[in-house]
Amino acid sequence: MKIEIAKDKDGYTAQVAGHKHLTAFGFTKTEALEELSGVVEFELESQSEIRQIEKRITECIHHLKDQD
């Protein structure tokens, strides 16, 4: 996984290459990377939660179909 750091007008932007929404800003490179770490953790947790909910919805749909 490649991490890109670019100079911004007011600081730095850090981004996970190929992931448009995994971007963070900091006044220093370190701050940008620390912020990016939090963004990645949040986004990955969210995706996991979404998968869990989708799985539960699918189970409910199958259960309903079995009752028909």
C-alpha angles and dihedrals in degrees: 000000000000121000117204123202119191132181111248129194092264102021138316138322120211120196139174104238113249094016110098095189097047096085133125139180131220137166088236132031089251093052091049091051093046090050090047090053089057093046092051092048091049095046095046092048090050092052091050091051091048091052091050092051092046089051091052092048090050090050090051091049091051090047091052092048090051090055092056 
